[in-house]
Amino acid sequence: MRRKMRDDGGPAFPIRAHGPAMRGDCDGMTLRQWYAGLAMQALSGPAFIWMKGSKTDKVMSKRALLVAKEIPQVAFHLADTMIAEDREVHDDSK
């Protein structure tokens, strides 16, 4: 069974080889990874403040574990949504 390839938006900061000193192109991280990283930064600040509101270390560690698992999932969902919206807005076939 083949998995459908996810639209990663292409390279975020591609570097093209110019001159003898550079060998080969470098695509680096994808736009999806870049968007997810930005979303994680935005989501992590308020989440950390919420976690610090716990009265005990035991409660905080449970909260931290739950939040730490959810933030990347939400961040990549937001990144996928941003890429899909960008594709729709810039679709030349309409």
TIMI-2910 file (N, C-alpha, C, CB; in pm, 1 decimal, decimal comma, always signed):
<rs>
+----------+----------+----------+----------+----------+----------+----------+----------+----------+----------+----------+----------+------+
!      n_x !      n_y !      n_z !     ca_x !     ca_y !     ca_z !      c_x !      c_y !      c_z !     cb_x !     cb_y !     cb_z ! resn !
+----------+----------+----------+----------+----------+----------+----------+----------+----------+----------+----------+----------+------+
!    +83,7 !   -117,4 !     +0,0 !     +0,0 !     +0,0 !     +0,0 !    +89,0 !   +124,8 !     +0,0 !    -95,6 !     -0,8 !   +121,8 !  Met !
!    +65,4 !   +213,7 !    -93,5 !   +146,3 !   +333,7 !   -104,7 !    +84,7 !   +446,3 !    -23,1 !   +161,2 !   +375,4 !   -251,4 !  Arg !
!   +169,8 !   +517,6 !    +45,9 !   +124,3 !   +635,7 !   +118,8 !   +124,9 !   +754,9 !    +26,0 !   +212,7 !   +662,6 !   +242,4 !  Arg !
!    +25,0 !   +838,8 !    +40,1 !    +18,3 !   +960,5 !    -38,8 !   +125,3 !  +1057,4 !    +10,5 !   -122,9 !  +1024,6 !    -30,5 !  Lys !
!   +200,1 !  +1114,6 !    -82,5 !   +303,1 !  +1210,9 !    -45,3 !   +237,7 !  +1340,2 !     +2,7 !   +398,0 !  +1238,7 !   -164,3 !  Met !
!   +283,0 !  +1388,4 !   +114,5 !   +231,2 !  +1513,2 !   +170,5 !   +299,5 !  +1629,7 !    +99,2 !   +254,7 !  +1520,3 !   +325,7 !  Arg !
!   +224,7 !  +1735,1 !    +73,3 !   +281,2 !  +1854,8 !    +11,4 !   +364,0 !  +1926,6 !   +117,1 !   +168,9 !  +1948,5 !    -46,6 !  Asp !
!   +496,5 !  +1925,2 !    +99,7 !   +583,6 !  +1988,9 !   +198,5 !   +613,9 !  +2134,0 !   +163,9 !   +713,2 !  +1911,6 !   +210,9 !  Asp !
!   +556,9 !  +2183,9 !    +53,8 !   +575,9 !  +2323,3 !    +16,5 !   +706,3 !  +2351,1 !    -55,2 !   +568,5 !  +2407,7 !   +136,9 !  Gly !
!   +790,7 !  +2249,4 !    -68,7 !   +920,6 !  +2269,7 !   -133,4 !  +1021,9 !  +2327,0 !    -35,9 !   +906,4 !  +2362,2 !   -254,3 !  Gly !
!  +1141,5 !  +2358,4 !    -84,3 !  +1246,2 !  +2409,0 !     +4,4 !  +1214,4 !  +2549,2 !    +56,0 !  +1380,2 !  +2409,8 !    -68,0 !  Pro !
!  +1245,1 !  +2572,5 !   +183,4 !  +1221,0 !  +2704,3 !   +243,6 !  +1329,8 !  +2803,4 !   +203,6 !  +1213,9 !  +2693,1 !   +396,8 !  Ala !
!  +1454,5 !  +2759,4 !   +206,1 !  +1567,3 !  +2847,9 !   +176,8 !  +1668,6 !  +2777,5 !    +87,5 !  +1634,8 !  +2894,9 !   +306,9 !  Phe !
!  +1632,5 !  +2751,8 !    -37,7 !  +1724,6 !  +2678,9 !   -124,9 !  +1849,8 !  +2761,5 !   -157,8 !  +1653,3 !  +2638,8 !   -254,0 !  Pro !
!  +1960,0 !  +2692,8 !   -168,7 !  +2085,7 !  +2755,7 !   -209,0 !  +2129,7 !  +2688,2 !   -337,3 !  +2196,2 !  +2744,4 !    -97,0 !  Ile !
!  +2148,3 !  +2765,2 !   -440,1 !  +2192,4 !  +2711,1 !   -567,8 !  +2342,3 !  +2730,0 !   -581,4 !  +2118,1 !  +2778,3 !   -684,9 !  Arg !
!  +2406,8 !  +2628,7 !   -635,2 !  +2552,9 !  +2631,3 !   -650,6 !  +2592,8 !  +2736,6 !   -754,0 !  +2606,4 !  +2491,4 !   -692,6 !  Ala !
!  +2690,3 !  +2818,8 !   -715,9 !  +2745,8 !  +2919,4 !   -807,0 !  +2897,9 !  +2919,1 !   -792,2 !  +2686,6 !  +3062,3 !   -777,4 !  His !
!  +2965,6 !  +2891,7 !   -898,0 !  +3110,6 !  +2896,5 !   -896,4 !  +3174,9 !  +2768,4 !   -848,6 !  +3155,8 !  +3008,2 !   -811,4 !  Gly !
!  +3307,9 !  +2763,6 !   -857,8 !  +3380,3 !  +2640,7 !   -826,5 !  +3382,4 !  +2604,4 !   -677,6 !  +3520,4 !  +2652,9 !   -875,4 !  Pro !
!  +3362,1 !  +2700,1 !   -589,9 !  +3368,6 !  +2672,2 !   -446,0 !  +3248,5 !  +2592,7 !   -396,7 !  +3378,6 !  +2802,0 !   -368,4 !  Ala !
!  +3136,1 !  +2605,2 !   -464,4 !  +3014,8 !  +2536,2 !   -420,7 !  +2989,5 !  +2416,9 !   -509,3 !  +2893,5 !  +2630,6 !   -422,2 !  Met !
!  +2960,2 !  +2305,2 !   -446,9 !  +2932,5 !  +2182,0 !   -522,1 !  +2792,1 !  +2135,2 !   -492,5 !  +3034,3 !  +2070,9 !   -487,6 !  Arg !
!  +2704,4 !  +2144,8 !   -588,0 !  +2568,4 !  +2094,4 !   -571,7 !  +2476,7 !  +2191,8 !   -502,2 !  +2570,4 !  +1966,7 !   -496,0 !  Gly !
!  +2349,7 !  +2173,4 !   -525,4 !  +2247,8 !  +2256,9 !   -463,4 !  +2214,9 !  +2203,4 !   -324,0 !  +2120,6 !  +2262,1 !   -551,4 !  Asp !
!  +2163,9 !  +2290,1 !   -240,6 !  +2122,9 !  +2250,4 !   -105,8 !  +1983,5 !  +2305,3 !    -80,8 !  +2223,9 !  +2301,8 !     +2,6 !  Cys !
!  +1887,4 !  +2215,6 !    -64,7 !  +1750,7 !  +2259,9 !    -41,1 !  +1722,6 !  +2291,3 !   +105,1 !  +1654,9 !  +2155,5 !    -89,1 !  Asp !
!  +1795,2 !  +2231,4 !   +197,2 !  +1772,6 !  +2257,9 !   +338,8 !  +1636,1 !  +2210,0 !   +384,8 !  +1787,1 !  +2405,4 !   +367,1 !  Gly !
!  +1580,3 !  +2279,1 !   +483,2 !  +1450,9 !  +2237,6 !   +537,2 !  +1338,0 !  +2273,6 !   +441,8 !  +1426,8 !  +2302,0 !   +673,8 !  Met !
!  +1227,7 !  +2203,2 !   +457,2 !  +1111,7 !  +2229,4 !   +373,0 !  +1031,4 !  +2345,6 !   +429,7 !  +1023,6 !  +2103,6 !   +360,8 !  Thr !
!   +944,2 !  +2399,9 !   +348,1 !   +856,7 !  +2506,6 !   +393,0 !   +765,7 !  +2455,8 !   +505,2 !   +773,1 !  +2561,3 !   +275,4 !  Leu !
!   +724,8 !  +2329,2 !   +496,0 !   +640,7 !  +2269,1 !   +600,5 !   +714,6 !  +2268,3 !   +734,5 !   +599,4 !  +2124,7 !   +561,2 !  Arg !
!   +841,3 !  +2229,4 !   +732,3 !   +920,5 !  +2228,1 !   +855,2 !   +938,9 !  +2369,9 !   +909,4 !  +1057,6 !  +2162,5 !   +830,1 !  Gln !
!   +961,0 !  +2465,2 !   +822,3 !   +979,8 !  +2604,5 !   +863,7 !   +852,1 !  +2658,1 !   +928,4 !  +1020,0 !  +2692,6 !   +742,7 !  Trp !
!   +737,8 !  +2639,2 !   +861,0 !   +610,5 !  +2685,0 !   +916,8 !   +581,9 !  +2617,4 !  +1051,0 !   +495,9 !  +2657,2 !   +818,2 !  Tyr !
!   +608,0 !  +2487,2 !  +1060,3 !   +583,0 !  +2415,0 !  +1186,2 !   +671,3 !  +2469,5 !  +1297,4 !   +607,9 !  +2263,6 !  +1168,3 !  Ala !
!   +795,5 !  +2500,2 !  +1266,1 !   +885,8 !  +2557,3 !  +1366,6 !   +836,4 !  +2691,9 !  +1417,6 !  +1025,6 !  +2572,8 !  +1308,7 !  Gly !
!   +787,4 !  +2774,8 !  +1326,3 !   +732,4 !  +2903,9 !  +1368,0 !   +607,6 !  +2884,5 !  +1453,1 !   +699,9 !  +2990,6 !  +1245,5 !  Leu !
!   +522,8 !  +2792,0 !  +1413,4 !   +401,1 !  +2764,5 !  +1490,6 !   +436,5 !  +2710,2 !  +1629,3 !   +310,7 !  +2663,9 !  +1415,3 !  Ala !
!   +538,2 !  +2624,3 !  +1637,1 !   +578,7 !  +2569,1 !  +1767,3 !   +625,8 !  +2679,7 !  +1861,2 !   +690,4 !  +2464,3 !  +1749,1 !  Met !
!   +696,5 !  +2778,3 !  +1806,9 !   +740,9 !  +2890,5 !  +1890,2 !   +620,6 !  +2965,5 !  +1947,1 !   +830,4 !  +2986,8 !  +1808,7 !  Gln !
!   +522,3 !  +2990,1 !  +1860,9 !   +403,6 !  +3063,6 !  +1904,9 !   +322,4 !  +2983,8 !  +2007,2 !   +315,7 !  +3098,5 !  +1784,7 !  Ala !
!   +314,9 !  +2853,5 !  +1988,5 !   +236,1 !  +2769,1 !  +2078,2 !   +308,7 !  +2740,4 !  +2209,9 !   +201,8 !  +2638,4 !  +2009,1 !  Leu !
!   +439,1 !  +2735,5 !  +2208,4 !   +515,8 !  +2694,5 !  +2326,2 !   +514,9 !  +2797,9 !  +2437,5 !   +657,5 !  +2665,7 !  +2286,9 !  Ser !
!   +518,2 !  +2925,6 !  +2403,5 !   +521,4 !  +3029,3 !  +2507,1 !   +402,1 !  +3022,9 !  +2599,9 !   +528,0 !  +3165,3 !  +2443,9 !  Gly !
!   +279,8 !  +3034,2 !  +2546,6 !   +161,8 !  +3025,4 !  +2634,1 !   +150,8 !  +2890,2 !  +2704,8 !    +35,3 !  +3050,6 !  +2553,1 !  Pro !
!   +190,9 !  +2783,9 !  +2637,5 !   +183,2 !  +2650,9 !  +2699,2 !   +276,8 !  +2642,7 !  +2818,8 !   +218,0 !  +2540,7 !  +2596,6 !  Ala !
!   +395,3 !  +2700,6 !  +2807,3 !   +490,8 !  +2696,9 !  +2918,0 !   +437,6 !  +2775,4 !  +3037,6 !   +627,0 !  +2753,4 !  +2873,6 !  Phe !
!   +377,7 !  +2890,5 !  +3011,8 !   +320,1 !  +2971,2 !  +3120,2 !   +208,3 !  +2893,2 !  +3188,0 !   +266,8 !  +3107,1 !  +3066,3 !  Ile !
!   +124,7 !  +2824,4 !  +3108,9 !    +15,6 !  +2743,7 !  +3164,4 !    +71,0 !  +2631,1 !  +3250,4 !    -72,3 !  +2686,1 !  +3051,8 !  Trp !
!   +177,4 !  +2565,8 !  +3203,6 !   +236,3 !  +2454,9 !  +3279,8 !   +295,1 !  +2504,2 !  +3411,1 !   +344,7 !  +2384,2 !  +3197,2 !  Met !
!   +355,6 !  +2621,5 !  +3411,5 !   +417,4 !  +2673,5 !  +3534,1 !   +313,3 !  +2711,1 !  +3638,9 !   +503,8 !  +2794,8 !  +3502,0 !  Lys !
!   +186,2 !  +2719,4 !  +3599,2 !    +80,6 !  +2750,5 !  +3694,5 !    +49,6 !  +2635,1 !  +3787,5 !    -43,4 !  +2790,5 !  +3621,7 !  Gly !
!   +109,4 !  +2517,7 !  +3764,4 !    +86,3 !  +2400,2 !  +3848,8 !   +148,8 !  +2421,0 !  +3985,8 !   +143,3 !  +2273,0 !  +3782,7 !  Ser !
!    +81,9 !  +2369,8 !  +4087,0 !   +131,0 !  +2385,2 !  +4225,0 !   +237,4 !  +2282,0 !  +4261,6 !    +15,1 !  +2374,6 !  +4322,7 !  Lys !
!   +234,1 !  +2165,9 !  +4199,6 !   +330,8 !  +2062,0 !  +4235,2 !   +408,7 !  +2017,3 !  +4112,5 !   +260,2 !  +1942,0 !  +4299,8 !  Thr !
!   +528,1 !  +1966,5 !  +4136,6 !   +611,2 !  +1916,0 !  +4027,1 !   +544,9 !  +1797,6 !  +3957,5 !   +749,4 !  +1875,4 !  +4079,4 !  Asp !
!   +473,0 !  +1714,7 !  +4034,6 !   +409,0 !  +1597,0 !  +3976,3 !   +302,5 !  +1638,2 !  +3874,8 !   +346,5 !  +1509,5 !  +4086,7 !  Lys !
!   +221,1 !  +1736,1 !  +3911,5 !   +118,2 !  +1785,4 !  +3819,6 !   +183,0 !  +1851,1 !  +3699,8 !    +24,0 !  +1884,4 !  +3890,3 !  Val !
!   +289,1 !  +1929,6 !  +3724,1 !   +355,7 !  +1997,7 !  +3613,6 !   +416,6 !  +1898,7 !  +3515,9 !   +463,2 !  +2091,2 !  +3666,4 !  Met !
!   +475,5 !  +1790,7 !  +3564,7 !   +536,7 !  +1695,3 !  +3473,9 !   +431,3 !  +1623,9 !  +3389,2 !   +619,0 !  +1593,7 !  +3552,2 !  Ser !
!   +314,2 !  +1597,2 !  +3446,9 !   +205,9 !  +1536,4 !  +3368,4 !   +156,5 !  +1633,8 !  +3262,1 !    +88,8 !  +1493,7 !  +3460,1 !  Lys !
!   +139,3 !  +1758,5 !  +3300,0 !    +96,7 !  +1860,6 !  +3204,6 !   +201,9 !  +1878,3 !  +3095,1 !    +70,8 !  +1994,7 !  +3276,5 !  Arg !
!   +327,1 !  +1884,4 !  +3135,7 !   +435,0 !  +1905,4 !  +3038,5 !   +438,2 !  +1793,2 !  +2936,6 !   +570,5 !  +1915,6 !  +3109,3 !  Ala !
!   +420,8 !  +1671,8 !  +2981,4 !   +422,5 !  +1557,2 !  +2890,5 !   +306,9 !  +1564,2 !  +2791,1 !   +415,7 !  +1426,2 !  +2969,8 !  Leu !
!   +188,3 !  +1597,3 !  +2839,0 !    +72,9 !  +1609,2 !  +2749,7 !    +92,6 !  +1721,1 !  +2647,7 !    -54,5 !  +1634,4 !  +2830,8 !  Leu !
!   +137,2 !  +1835,6 !  +2694,8 !   +155,9 !  +1950,3 !  +2606,2 !   +269,2 !  +1924,6 !  +2507,7 !   +184,5 !  +2076,9 !  +2687,7 !  Val !
!   +377,4 !  +1863,5 !  +2554,5 !   +491,3 !  +1837,0 !  +2466,9 !   +453,9 !  +1744,6 !  +2351,3 !   +605,6 !  +1776,2 !  +2546,8 !  Ala !
!   +360,5 !  +1655,2 !  +2373,4 !   +316,0 !  +1564,9 !  +2266,5 !   +220,7 !  +1634,2 !  +2169,4 !   +248,0 !  +1441,9 !  +2326,5 !  Lys !
!   +144,3 !  +1728,7 !  +2217,8 !    +42,4 !  +1792,0 !  +2134,1 !    +95,0 !  +1908,1 !  +2051,5 !    -70,0 !  +1839,8 !  +2219,5 !  Glu !
!   +189,3 !  +1982,4 !  +2102,0 !   +237,2 !  +2101,1 !  +2031,5 !   +290,4 !  +2068,2 !  +1891,9 !   +345,6 !  +2169,3 !  +2112,9 !  Ile !
!   +377,8 !  +1968,2 !  +1873,6 !   +424,3 !  +1938,3 !  +1737,6 !   +312,1 !  +1894,7 !  +1643,9 !   +529,7 !  +1830,4 !  +1742,4 !  Pro !
!   +216,4 !  +1818,1 !  +1695,5 !   +103,9 !  +1775,0 !  +1612,2 !    +23,8 !  +1895,1 !  +1563,6 !    +12,8 !  +1678,7 !  +1690,0 !  Gln !
!     -5,0 !  +1986,5 !  +1653,5 !    -79,8 !  +2106,7 !  +1616,9 !     +2,9 !  +2193,3 !  +1521,9 !   -118,8 !  +2187,2 !  +1743,1 !  Val !
!   +131,8 !  +2204,8 !  +1549,1 !   +218,9 !  +2287,9 !  +1465,5 !   +224,0 !  +2236,6 !  +1321,7 !   +360,2 !  +2292,4 !  +1524,4 !  Ala !
!   +238,5 !  +2105,8 !  +1303,4 !   +242,4 !  +2051,7 !  +1167,4 !   +105,0 !  +2060,9 !  +1100,7 !   +290,6 !  +1905,7 !  +1169,3 !  Phe !
!     -1,6 !  +2048,8 !  +1177,4 !   -134,9 !  +2067,7 !  +1120,4 !   -149,7 !  +2211,6 !  +1068,7 !   -244,6 !  +2035,8 !  +1226,2 !  His !
!   -103,7 !  +2308,3 !  +1147,1 !   -108,5 !  +2447,6 !  +1103,6 !    -22,9 !  +2469,5 !   +979,7 !    -62,4 !  +2540,1 !  +1215,9 !  Leu !
!    +95,0 !  +2407,8 !   +975,8 !   +182,2 !  +2420,3 !   +858,6 !   +115,5 !  +2363,5 !   +734,4 !   +315,8 !  +2349,4 !   +883,2 !  Ala !
!    +53,7 !  +2246,9 !   +746,5 !    -16,8 !  +2185,5 !   +633,0 !   -130,9 !  +2276,4 !   +585,5 !    -72,2 !  +2045,6 !   +672,3 !  Asp !
!   -202,2 !  +2336,0 !   +679,9 !   -312,2 !  +2425,4 !   +645,9 !   -260,9 !  +2549,1 !   +572,7 !   -388,8 !  +2466,4 !   +772,2 !  Thr !
!   -148,4 !  +2603,3 !   +618,1 !    -91,1 !  +2721,1 !   +553,1 !    -47,1 !  +2689,8 !   +410,0 !    +27,7 !  +2774,0 !   +634,1 !  Met !
!    +14,8 !  +2574,8 !   +389,6 !    +59,4 !  +2536,0 !   +255,7 !    -60,8 !  +2514,7 !   +164,4 !   +145,6 !  +2408,0 !   +261,7 !  Ile !
!   -163,9 !  +2447,1 !   +214,3 !   -284,7 !  +2423,2 !   +133,9 !   -351,4 !  +2555,2 !    +96,7 !   -384,3 !  +2333,3 !   +210,5 !  Ala !
!   -358,7 !  +2646,6 !   +189,8 !   -419,6 !  +2777,3 !   +162,8 !   -336,9 !  +2854,3 !    +59,8 !   -432,5 !  +2859,5 !   +293,3 !  Glu !
!   -206,9 !  +2849,7 !    +73,3 !   -119,2 !  +2917,6 !    -22,3 !   -136,1 !  +2859,6 !   -162,1 !    +27,4 !  +2906,9 !    +22,0 !  Asp !
!   -146,2 !  +2727,9 !   -171,8 !   -166,2 !  +2662,8 !   -301,7 !   -299,6 !  +2706,7 !   -363,3 !   -162,1 !  +2508,2 !   -286,4 !  Arg !
!   -403,3 !  +2717,1 !   -279,1 !   -535,4 !  +2756,0 !   -328,7 !   -534,1 !  +2901,0 !   -376,0 !   -642,4 !  +2736,5 !   -219,2 !  Glu !
!   -471,6 !  +2989,0 !   -298,7 !   -467,5 !  +3130,4 !   -333,1 !   -388,6 !  +3154,3 !   -462,2 !   -406,3 !  +3210,5 !   -218,4 !  Val !
!   -280,4 !  +3079,1 !   -480,0 !   -192,8 !  +3099,4 !   -595,2 !   -215,2 !  +2998,3 !   -707,1 !    -49,8 !  +3093,4 !   -551,3 !  His !
!   -329,4 !  +2933,5 !   -707,8 !   -361,2 !  +2835,8 !   -812,4 !   -392,7 !  +2911,3 !   -941,4 !   -481,7 !  +2744,1 !   -770,2 !  Asp !
!   -308,8 !  +2893,1 !  -1041,9 !   -325,0 !  +2964,6 !  -1168,7 !   -432,0 !  +2904,5 !  -1258,3 !   -194,5 !  +2967,2 !  -1242,5 !  Asp !
!   -484,6 !  +2787,1 !  -1224,3 !   -581,5 !  +2721,3 !  -1311,2 !   -722,8 !  +2776,4 !  -1293,7 !   -581,3 !  +2572,6 !  -1284,7 !  Ser !
!   -743,7 !  +2862,5 !  -1195,3 !   -878,6 !  +2917,9 !  -1170,6 !   -907,8 !  +3032,6 !  -1264,0 !   -892,7 !  +2965,1 !  -1025,4 !  Lys !
+----------+----------+----------+----------+----------+----------+----------+----------+----------+----------+----------+----------+------+
</rs>
